[in-house]
């Protein structure tokens, strides 16, 4: 009787000795979507040593390195594989734009599955099949970030869609010009999702007619509002100029200082604080005394509390 040899147990990685703390500096994942012609490509072109993957001809006016225009979904993946496998000095890969990549995915899966078009699968099933390819896209980008340390910039157009609110009447808002399932995956994966638009405001004339006025300024919105989706993990201000250098400076400015500096500032602010506040803050610090990002949030709340108390006096 043949007995299969026992396989050696794989050592566990989930041990207390393997626990780490503090901020982890990793390549950034930036997604910028916005209205047509606002300058999304120009924004990404200012990044450090970018290379573009462009299924649309949106960078013809820019002097940037780019792969040949991909004509199929496998060619998009091939570009990522090339950047992963071959030595180079590029620091950012830019996909311009996601909504031109999406039809390549649909074309690929329809040919593979012998479907006439994305709707031929049946209600929603085609977009579920496409989502698997988007997950593959994200997995390939994660490998690129891990092996080459490359930052990823994803660009997309926007459109106006009706938002079905569970709390109020429905309303219109800007959304990424992608299927909702794909958009949701990419939003979750990204470190920052920013909406790009022209600065506008409403003006009421003498006849009580309201007109939209544009200043011509191009802005990057970094926090969610009723009008658009946005988020960021860099503690950025709600809006910035649509300028790569302004964006990276804001990211750098909001990085937490070292633990010793933050702790010293907390101690300084607590010197004249009431006993109750002092105890609460010390208890909060004790929960994660070596986590700079967490301590920075404690410091921000403490500074706001102290400022409010001083005003009240």
Secondary structure, 3 states (H helix, E strand, C coil): CCCCCCCCCCCCCCCHHHCCCCCCCCCCEEEEEECCCCCHHHHHHCCCCEEEECCCCCCCCCCCEECCCCCCHHHHHHHHHHHHHCCCCCCEEEEECHHHHHHHHHHHHHHHCCCCCHHHHCCCHHHHHHHHHHHHHHHHHHHHHHHHCCEEEEEEEEEEEEECCCCCCCEEEEEECCCHHHHHHHHHHCCEEEEEEEEEEEEECCCCCEEEEEEEEEEEECCCECCECCEECCCCCCEEECCHHHHHHHHHHCCCCCHHHHHHHHHHHHCCCCHHHHHHHHHHHHHCCCCHHHHHHHHHHHHHHHHHHHHHC
